[in-house]
Amino acid sequence: MAKAHPVICIVGPTASGKTDAAQLVARALDGEVVSADSMQIYRGMDIGTGKLPAAERIVAHHGFDLVSPGEPYSAALFQAYARAVFDDIAARGKRAVLCGGTGLYVRAAIDDYEFPAGEQVENPVRVQWTAFAEREGAQALWDELNRRDPESARELHPNNVRRVVRAFELLAEGRSYAEQKRNLALIGEAVPALQFGLAVTPEVLNARIDARVDAMVEAGLVEEVRGLLAAGFREGVTAPQAIGYKEVVEALEGRCTLDEAVAAIKQATRRYGKRQRTWFRRDGRIRWIDADAGDARAVADEIIAQLETLA
């Protein structure tokens, strides 16, 4: 998929400052931002996902509010969506700036990644094994995978039901999750891209995460969750990956205090940030920018300066 200009990717862990830097880079280059965040695709999940409010968007944004909470979505669907948006942005003579912390979405958008049928929605194998997990439990699901494909099972935590189900989807096609994971590093680009990562030391990042969670609560996260529950979206907001939402639900339903929920959100987000750092550090194509100072303008200027040397 040839493009007049490479897609500019700005990646990194949560609270690293990607959103502000991406906006400034896009504005400087007459571009538009495409969000690569697996939670910001959901309508109504705004505060807890760190979705940039409409009033603060200084350039056009894509990738927000694509589906309702709990509605099936996948990296394969995001791949098709992002590439269509890249084409549209390029056709209008603008630059695409892909911004996000969901590593698989970033790679799906730019790399020559062919998803198995199991990555699509309404897959019967997915339905079968998801129902099994709901009926028998996550450990029983993992045990069954371990019986059929022990190598893949060793790569997965029993509580990660979504990934374990994916392993069964691959097995149904005669493929292996473990093999797919090994091959991931060998996949090349389908969309020309230049990738920049925002590097923040763990201590600084954890402090930012704590402050960010406090700000989300102050901005009305509890009220947002209460509204989503009232609208019938409990299943979506209590999904394992919905950090910030499932913890507040626990508090609203009386299983913990709000203070305990906030502490749990901070801990889960810090762990998620660590996983994001590990994911992106494995990609040798990423050019890393020091973002400890939290100065979005300085980060954007550094990215633009590097782009000029690469032109």
C-alpha positions as CSV (number, residue, x, y, z in Angstrom):
1,M,0.0,0.0,0.0
2,A,2.1,2.9,-1.3
3,K,1.7,6.3,0.3
4,A,3.0,9.7,-0.6
5,H,4.4,10.0,2.9
6,P,5.0,7.4,5.6
7,V,2.5,7.2,8.4
8,I,4.0,8.8,11.5
9,C,3.5,6.5,14.6
10,I,3.8,7.9,18.1
11,V,3.7,5.1,20.6
12,G,4.4,4.4,24.2
13,P,2.9,3.4,27.5
14,T,-0.2,5.0,29.0
15,A,0.4,8.5,30.5
16,S,3.6,9.0,28.5
17,G,2.2,12.1,26.8
18,K,1.5,10.6,23.4
19,T,-1.8,12.4,22.8
20,D,-0.6,15.9,23.2
21,A,2.6,15.3,21.2
22,A,0.7,13.6,18.4
23,Q,-1.7,16.6,18.1
24,L,1.2,19.0,17.9
25,V,3.0,17.0,15.3
26,A,-0.1,16.6,13.2
27,R,-0.8,20.3,13.4
28,A,2.7,21.2,12.3
29,L,2.5,18.9,9.4
30,D,-1.1,19.5,8.3
31,G,-2.0,16.1,9.5
32,E,-4.7,14.2,11.3
33,V,-4.5,11.8,14.2
34,V,-5.6,8.2,14.1
35,S,-6.0,6.6,17.6
36,A,-4.7,3.1,18.0
37,D,-6.3,2.4,21.4
38,S,-8.5,-0.7,22.0
39,M,-10.6,1.1,24.6
40,Q,-11.1,4.5,23.0
41,I,-13.0,2.8,20.2
42,Y,-16.0,2.5,22.7
43,R,-18.7,5.1,22.8
44,G,-19.3,6.6,26.3
45,M,-16.0,5.3,27.7
46,D,-14.3,8.7,27.7
47,I,-12.9,9.7,31.0
48,G,-11.5,6.2,32.0
49,T,-9.8,5.7,28.6
50,G,-8.2,9.1,28.5
51,K,-10.0,10.0,25.3
52,L,-9.2,13.5,24.3
53,P,-12.3,15.7,24.7
54,A,-13.7,17.2,21.5
55,A,-13.1,20.7,22.8
56,E,-9.4,20.0,23.1
57,R,-8.8,18.5,19.7
58,I,-6.8,20.9,17.6
59,V,-6.7,18.6,14.6
60,A,-9.1,16.0,13.2
61,H,-9.1,12.7,15.1
62,H,-10.1,9.2,14.0
63,G,-10.6,5.9,15.9
64,F,-12.8,7.2,18.7
65,D,-16.3,6.0,19.4
66,L,-16.5,3.2,16.8
67,V,-18.7,0.8,18.7
68,S,-20.8,0.5,21.8
69,P,-19.2,-1.1,25.0
70,G,-19.3,-4.8,24.8
71,E,-19.8,-4.9,21.1
72,P,-17.3,-7.3,19.4
73,Y,-14.3,-5.7,17.9
74,S,-10.8,-7.0,17.0
75,A,-7.4,-6.0,15.8
76,A,-8.4,-7.3,12.3
77,L,-11.3,-4.9,12.2
78,F,-9.1,-2.1,13.3
79,Q,-6.6,-3.0,10.6
80,A,-9.2,-2.5,7.9
81,Y,-10.5,0.7,9.5
82,A,-7.1,2.3,10.0
83,R,-5.9,1.5,6.5
84,A,-9.1,3.0,5.0
85,V,-8.5,6.1,7.1
86,F,-4.9,6.3,6.0
87,D,-6.0,6.2,2.4
88,D,-8.6,8.9,3.0
89,I,-6.1,11.2,4.8
90,A,-3.5,10.7,2.0
91,A,-6.1,11.4,-0.7
92,R,-6.7,14.8,0.9
93,G,-3.0,15.6,0.8
94,K,-2.6,15.4,4.6
95,R,-0.3,13.4,6.9
96,A,-1.5,10.5,9.0
97,V,-0.3,10.4,12.6
98,L,-1.0,7.1,14.3
99,C,-1.1,7.5,18.1
100,G,-1.6,4.8,20.7
101,G,-0.5,2.4,23.2
102,T,-2.3,-0.8,22.1
103,G,0.7,-2.5,20.5
104,L,-1.3,-5.0,18.5
105,Y,-3.4,-2.3,17.0
106,V,-0.3,-0.3,15.9
107,R,1.2,-3.4,14.3
108,A,-2.1,-4.4,12.7
109,A,-2.4,-1.0,11.1
110,I,1.1,-0.7,9.6
111,D,2.5,-4.3,9.3
112,D,1.8,-7.1,6.8
113,Y,-0.1,-9.0,9.4
114,E,-2.7,-11.5,8.2
115,F,-5.2,-12.3,10.8
116,P,-6.8,-15.7,11.1
117,A,-10.6,-16.1,10.7
118,G,-10.7,-16.2,14.5
119,E,-9.8,-12.6,14.7
120,Q,-13.1,-11.6,13.1
121,V,-16.3,-11.2,15.1
122,E,-19.0,-13.8,15.3
123,N,-16.6,-16.7,14.9
124,P,-18.2,-20.0,15.9
125,V,-14.9,-21.3,17.5
126,R,-14.7,-18.1,19.6
127,V,-18.4,-18.5,20.6
128,Q,-17.8,-22.1,21.6
129,W,-14.7,-21.6,23.8
130,T,-16.0,-18.4,25.3
131,A,-19.1,-20.2,26.4
132,F,-16.9,-23.0,27.8
133,A,-14.9,-20.5,29.9
134,E,-18.1,-19.0,31.2
135,R,-19.4,-22.4,32.1
136,E,-16.3,-24.2,33.4
137,G,-14.0,-21.3,34.4
138,A,-10.8,-19.8,33.1
139,Q,-8.6,-22.4,34.6
140,A,-10.5,-25.2,33.0
141,L,-10.2,-23.4,29.6
142,W,-6.4,-23.1,30.0
143,D,-6.2,-26.7,31.1
144,E,-7.9,-27.8,27.9
145,L,-5.5,-25.7,25.8
146,N,-2.6,-27.2,27.7
147,R,-3.9,-30.7,26.9
148,R,-4.1,-29.9,23.2
149,D,-1.3,-27.4,22.7
150,P,1.0,-27.2,25.7
151,E,3.6,-24.9,24.0
152,S,0.9,-22.3,23.4
153,A,-0.5,-22.7,26.9
154,R,2.9,-21.9,28.4
155,E,2.8,-18.6,26.6
156,L,-0.5,-17.6,28.2
157,H,-1.8,-16.8,31.7
158,P,-5.0,-18.8,32.6
159,N,-6.8,-15.6,33.5
160,N,-6.3,-14.1,30.0
161,V,-9.4,-15.8,28.6
162,R,-9.4,-13.7,25.4
163,R,-5.9,-14.8,24.4
164,V,-6.6,-18.4,25.4
165,V,-9.7,-18.4,23.2
166,R,-7.6,-17.0,20.4
167,A,-5.2,-19.9,20.7
168,F,-8.2,-22.3,20.2
169,E,-9.2,-20.3,17.1
170,L,-5.8,-20.8,15.7
171,L,-5.8,-24.5,16.5
172,A,-9.0,-24.9,14.6
173,E,-7.1,-23.6,11.5
174,G,-4.2,-25.9,12.2
175,R,-2.0,-23.1,13.5
176,S,-0.3,-22.4,16.8
177,Y,-0.4,-19.3,19.0
178,A,3.2,-19.9,20.1
179,E,4.3,-20.1,16.5
180,Q,2.4,-17.0,15.6
181,K,4.0,-15.2,18.5
182,R,7.5,-16.2,17.3
183,N,6.7,-15.1,13.8
184,L,5.4,-11.7,14.8
185,A,8.9,-10.3,15.0
186,L,9.5,-11.3,11.4
187,I,6.6,-9.5,9.8
188,G,7.4,-6.5,7.7
189,E,5.6,-3.4,6.9
190,A,2.5,-3.2,4.7
191,V,2.2,0.6,5.2
192,P,5.4,2.7,5.1
193,A,5.8,4.2,8.6
194,L,8.2,6.0,10.8
195,Q,7.8,5.1,14.5
196,F,8.7,7.2,17.5
197,G,8.4,6.0,21.1
198,L,8.0,8.2,24.2
199,A,10.4,6.9,26.8
200,V,9.5,7.6,30.4
201,T,11.4,6.1,33.3
202,P,9.2,3.8,35.4
203,E,9.3,6.0,38.5
204,V,8.2,9.0,36.6
205,L,5.5,7.1,34.7
206,N,4.1,5.5,37.8
207,A,3.7,9.0,39.4
208,R,2.0,10.3,36.3
209,I,-0.3,7.3,36.3
210,D,-1.3,7.9,39.9
211,A,-2.0,11.6,39.2
212,R,-3.9,10.7,36.1
213,V,-6.2,8.3,37.9
214,D,-6.9,10.9,40.6
215,A,-7.7,13.4,37.8
216,M,-10.1,10.9,36.2
217,V,-12.0,10.4,39.4
218,E,-12.2,14.2,39.9
219,A,-13.4,14.6,36.3
220,G,-16.4,12.3,36.9
221,L,-15.2,8.7,36.3
222,V,-17.7,7.3,38.8
223,E,-20.6,9.1,37.2
224,E,-19.5,7.9,33.8
225,V,-19.5,4.3,34.9
226,R,-22.8,4.8,36.7
227,G,-24.3,6.1,33.4
228,L,-22.9,3.2,31.4
229,L,-24.4,0.7,33.8
230,A,-27.8,2.5,33.6
231,A,-27.6,2.2,29.9
232,G,-27.1,-1.6,30.1
233,F,-23.4,-1.8,29.3
234,R,-22.3,-3.7,32.4
235,E,-20.8,-6.6,30.4
236,G,-18.6,-4.3,28.3
237,V,-17.3,-2.1,31.2
238,T,-16.5,-5.1,33.4
239,A,-14.5,-6.8,30.7
240,P,-11.0,-7.9,31.9
241,Q,-9.2,-5.3,29.8
242,A,-11.5,-2.4,30.9
243,I,-9.1,-1.0,33.5
244,G,-10.8,1.8,35.5
245,Y,-14.3,0.6,34.8
246,K,-14.5,-2.8,36.3
247,E,-12.9,-1.5,39.5
248,V,-15.5,1.3,39.9
249,V,-18.2,-1.2,39.3
250,E,-16.9,-3.2,42.2
251,A,-17.2,-0.1,44.4
252,L,-20.7,0.8,43.1
253,E,-21.9,-2.7,43.8
254,G,-20.6,-2.6,47.3
255,R,-17.7,-5.1,47.0
256,C,-15.1,-2.5,47.9
257,T,-14.7,1.1,48.9
258,L,-14.1,3.8,46.3
259,D,-10.6,4.4,47.8
260,E,-9.9,0.7,47.3
261,A,-11.1,0.8,43.7
262,V,-8.9,3.8,43.0
263,A,-5.9,2.0,44.4
264,A,-6.7,-1.0,42.3
265,I,-7.0,1.1,39.2
266,K,-3.6,2.6,39.8
267,Q,-2.0,-0.8,40.4
268,A,-3.6,-2.3,37.3
269,T,-2.6,0.7,35.1
270,R,1.0,0.6,36.3
271,R,1.1,-3.1,35.4
272,Y,-0.4,-2.3,32.0
273,G,2.2,0.4,31.5
274,K,5.0,-2.1,32.2
275,R,3.5,-4.5,29.6
276,Q,3.3,-1.7,27.0
277,R,6.9,-0.8,27.6
278,T,8.0,-4.4,27.1
279,W,6.0,-4.7,23.9
280,F,7.3,-1.6,22.3
281,R,10.9,-2.1,23.4
282,R,11.0,-5.3,21.3
283,D,10.5,-3.3,18.1
284,G,13.8,-2.2,16.8
285,R,12.2,0.2,14.3
286,I,11.1,2.6,17.0
287,R,13.1,5.8,17.6
288,W,12.9,6.7,21.2
289,I,12.4,10.3,22.5
290,D,13.1,11.2,26.2
291,A,9.7,12.3,27.6
292,D,10.5,12.4,31.3
293,A,10.0,16.1,31.4
294,G,6.4,15.9,30.2
295,D,6.9,18.7,27.7
296,A,4.7,17.8,24.7
297,R,6.1,20.8,22.7
298,A,9.7,19.6,23.2
299,V,8.8,16.1,22.3
300,A,6.9,17.2,19.2
301,D,9.8,19.4,18.1
302,E,12.2,16.6,18.5
303,I,10.0,14.3,16.4
304,I,9.6,16.9,13.7
305,A,13.4,17.6,13.7
306,Q,14.1,13.9,13.2
307,L,11.5,13.7,10.4
308,E,13.4,16.4,8.6
309,T,16.6,14.5,8.8
310,L,14.9,11.4,7.4
311,A,13.2,13.2,4.5
